[in-house]
Amino acid sequence: MTTIFMTGFPGFLGSELVRRLLDRYPPDVTLTCLIQQKFRDLALARIAQIENGQPDWDGRIQLIEGDITQPNLGLTATAWAELQQETLEVYHLAAVYALGVPRELALRVNVDGTRHVLDFAAGCPHLQRFQYVSTCYVSGRHAGEFRESDLQVGQSFNNFYEETKYLAEIEVQQRMQAGMPATIYRPGIVVGHSQTGETQKYDGPYYVFQWILRQPRIALMPVTGDVGHARVNLVPSDFVIDAIDVLSAQEKSVGQVYQLSDPAPLTGADILDLVAEISGKRIIQLPLPAWLAKGALKYVPGVFALIRIEPALIDYFTLPTRYLCDNTLRDLAGSGVACPPFGSYLRTLLNYMQAHPDISADAMI
């Protein structure tokens, strides 16, 4: 049997990517998804959704229970060896996608987990590619342009999520330099589907959208730094999946790093203006020092309960970084895949959010 090995299922991006891979590969190729035991029921439900109406896909998604934080991925020696023999490609998406994650947990999942998946891939005799999903925010607070060839530029970090994804990408790039065929994808801040608005959780900019929409016609919005200058790199989930689908199938993408970013990102002020226009609200900006805003959200009783904006999010509206995506633009040219302007799908995101108020901000951990 020949298989594609994936982590990160049944997460939102992983679930969507599974559909593309089933469509791309012939019927004799299966997808083996490593899952934690606690996510088995969710994974089975997701498989049923994916296979619905696609009889040719029945039985092609295989689940294997394990844990990327454990040596040998928590698999038996026999299961580990058999899976290595069968695996053609590895897609590693699993990570803690949470800005407020504690450092110990982030190190265990994002760094140790990536190292363990790399060890698995290194022992696959038929490996064609290690496909790794990183993040643009390996940049930390690097000021100015951040290129796809950049990584270790002396940056500081806003949080442990950024730091550990940076450390994990170093691990991947070291294996690439040692000869492992690999491709790295760095998405920006991923929001919902540009055509449907669908998403699996409300975090990041959704905190801001929810706060504004909960208020009456005149809405107060605390802002920090120069929101008219710092650009916020938002990308819809379908662009990220479309881009990975196209790029991962190209032979020329081996050894490349792709920043899946908006080539013309809006400023924080631009985004607030768009929300005001779509919602019909007048948004009054209240300038505050970043330390005061984050301190109030963290420590002043009742402030977070009222506003419900994650303190770590504040840094992303003052980030001094501009993400270049030359490799992405070059290798997607002619494919029909491009990041749409944020203003073209914001209304769709807001409509979906209002129609589905019960979706949480919780990450899969």
N, C-alpha and C positions, 0 to 999 in steps of 0.2 A: 504493500500500500504506500502511496505517496501522499504527503500531507503538508499543509502550511500551518505553522505553529504560531499562535497568537496569545498575547496577554492583553488585558484590558476589556475583555468581554465579561459581562453584558453591559458595560458602560456605553454611553450614548455614541461616542465616536467609534468605538470598537464594533458596536452593533451595526452601524451604518456601513463601516468598511467591510464587514463580513458579507453583506449583500453584493458589494462590488467584486469581491474576490470570488464568490460563488459564480458570478456571472462571467468573470474573466477566464477562470480555469476550467479545463474539461471535466466531465462527470466523474472520472476516475480519481480525481484529486479531492481529498477531504480537507476540512479545516479543523484542527485540534486546538481547542480553547482551554487554557489553564484557568481554572476558577477556584476560589475558596469555597469550602463546603457550605458556608452560610449564604452564598449567593446562588446555590444550585437551583432553587425554585424559581428565582428571577431569571436565571439563564435559560431554564427549560421553557418558561413563558415567552421569553424573547425569541427562542428558536421557533416556537409554534407560530409567532407572528411573522417571522422571516420566511418560513416555509409555506405559509398560507398562500394558496394560489400559484405556487411554484413547485409542481410535483417533481421536477427534475432535481430539486434541491433536497428532497426528503432523505434524511439519514446522512447527509454530507457534513453536518456540523457535529463534531465529537467533543464531549466534555471530559476533561481529566482533572481531578481534584489535586490541588497542590498549593504552594505558597512561594512567591518569588523571594520572600525574605529568608527562606531556608536554603541551606546548601542542597544541591541537586533538586532544587525547586520543591522540596518536600516529597519527591517521588521515590519509589523503590529503585534499587539499582537496575532491576530488570526493565521496569517501565521507562526509566531514564535512557538506557541503552537502546531499547527498541524504538523509542520516539526519535532519538538522534538518527538512527538508520533510515527512518522514513521521511525526515524533514528536508524539504527543499528550500524553504524561506522561513524567516522568523520576523514577525511583526510585534514589536514591543511597545505597547501603549500604556501599560499599567503604571500608575504613579499616584501619589497623593496630590490631587489638584485642589489645594486649600491654602489660602494665603496665611492663615493663622495657625498652621500645623506646628506642633512642637518639634524641636530640632531632632530629638532622638528618634521619633517616629519617621520623620522625613528622611533621615539618614538610612534607616532600616529599609524603608520601602523604595525610595528613589535612587539611592546609591548602591546599597548592598543588593537590592533587588535587580538593578540593572546589571551589576557585576555577575550575579548568578545566571541571568538570562544570556549574557555574553559567554559565560563558561559553557552553557548548554550549546549555544550556536557554534562555538569553537570546536566542539566534538562531533559536529554533524558532517559526515564524510561527503555528503552530496549538497552541502550548503551553496546556494546561489546568491543569497543576499540577506543581510541583517538590516531590517527597516526599523528605524528608531524615531519615535516622536518625542522631541525635546520641547523647547519653548523659546520664543524671542527673548524672554526675560532672564536668560543666562547672562544678559548684558548687565544685570543689576542697575546701578544708577550711573552707568557710563554716560558722560556728557557728549553730545554730538552724534555723528553718524556711527552706526554699528553695522558692519558688513557681514555677509555670510561667511567670510573667511576669518572673522574675528571670534575670539573666545576668551583667551587669557589676556586681558588688557588692564589689569590692576584695579578692577571695579570693586566697589562695595555693594552690599545687597540690602534690599528693603526688608527681606524676611527669609525664613529658612526654606520655604518652597523654592525661591530663586536660587539660593546658595546650593541646595542639594541637587537641583536639576543641572546646575552648572558643573558640579562635581561629577554627576552621572555622565554628562556629555564628554567630559574629559576622558572618562573610562572608555566611552565608545570611540572617540577620536584616536586614542592610543591603540586600540585594537585595529582600527582602520589603517593606521600607520604601520602596523605590524603585518598587514596583508589581508585582513578580513574584508570581504566585499560588503560594503555597508552604505546606507544613505540616511541622512539626518534631516528631519523636518522640524522647523521651529514655528509653530503657529503663534499669532498674536493672542489677544484676549478673545476667546471663542464665545460667541453668543448664539442665538437660535438660528434655525433654518431660514434663509432669506425669502423663501416662497411661502412657507407655512407658519413660521415663527416657532415651530416645535423645539423644545429643549428638555433636558432631563432635570435641570436644577436652575434655580434663580440665585445667582451670586454675581460678584463683580459689579458691572454697571447696573444690573437689575435692582440692586439696593437703592441706587439713586432714582431710577424710574419709579419704583414703588413708593418711595418717600414723597416724591412730587405728586404722584397721582392720588395719594391718600389725602392731600390737602385740598382746601377749598380753591376758589378761582384764583386767589392770590397765594402763591406758594413761596415759602422761604427756603433758600438753598445755601447753606454754609459752603464757602469755597476757600481754598488755600492756594497760595502761590499765584502765578500768572496764568489763569485758565484761558486767556486769550492767546497764549504762546505755546504752552506744552500740548503736544498732540497725543491723542489716545488711540492706540492701535487695536481697533475692533475688527473682527472678521467673522462672517457667518459660518456655521458648522458645515453647510453643504459645500462651500468653497474649499474648506480644509480637506474634506473627504474627497471631493472631485480632484483636487490638486494631488493628494497622495496617490489616488487611484491612477492618475495619468503618469505621474513622475515615477512611481514605483515600477511601472511596466517598461520603462525606457532603459536600455542598456547603458546609455550615456550618463545616466544619473548615478551610477556606481561611483562612490567616493565623493559625492557632492553634498553640500549643505544647502538647504532651501529655507529661507525665511518666508513663511506663508503669512504675509502681512499686507495691509492696505497700502499701496504705493502713494496714496494721497489721503492720509488720515486727517480727521477733523480735530480741531482743538476742543478742549472742554467747553469753552464758551459757545462754539458752533453747535455742539451736541445739546447743550441746554436750550439754545435758541430753537432747535428742531423739535425738542420735546414740548416747548412752550407752544410752538405753532400747531403741532398735531393735537395736543391736549386741550388747547384753548385757554391755557392758564397763563397768568402773568407771573414770571419767576423773578423774584428779587434776590439777588446775590448778596450774601453776608460775608465779607472777607474776614478770615481768621488765620492766625498763624497755624501752621500744620501741627506743631507740638500741642497747641491748645485744643484744636479740634480732636486730635487722637486721644489726648488725655481726658477730655470730657466724655468721649464715647466709652473709654475704658473704665474710668474711675468715678465719674459723677453719677450718683444713683438716679435712675430713671431716664437718662439721656439716650442710652442705646436702645432701651425698651421703646422709647418714643420714635426715634429716627430710624433705627434698625439698619444703619450703614456700618459695615465691617470697618473697624479703624484702619486696617492694613490697606484698604482700597484707596484711601486718601493719597497715598504715594503715587498712584497711577494717573492722577490728574495733574501732577507736577513733575512728571518724569522728563528729564532733559535729553532723552534718547530718540533718535530718528532711525528707523530700521530700513536699510536698503535691501531690496529683493531682486537684484539683477539676475541671479541664477534662475530664480523662479519665473520671472518675466520671460527670460530667454527660452527656457525649456518648456514652458506652457504655450509659447507662441504658436498659433495655428490650431490649438486643441479646442478652442471655444471656452476654455476655463479661465476665468479672471475674477478677481475680487470685486464685487459690486460696490458702488458708493454707499456709505452708511445711510445717507438720507433716503436712498431708494427702497430700503426695507425696514426702517425704524418703525413705521406705522404697523407693519406686520408683526414685529416683535411685541409692541405694546398691546395690540389687539389680542394676541395669543396669551399674553400675561394676564390680561383682564378676564379672559374667558376661562383661564385655568389658574385660579388663585391659590389652589391647594398644593402646588408643587413647592418643594422645600429648597433650601440652599445647601443641604447636607451633601458632602462628598461621599463616594463609596470607599470605605477604608476597611 
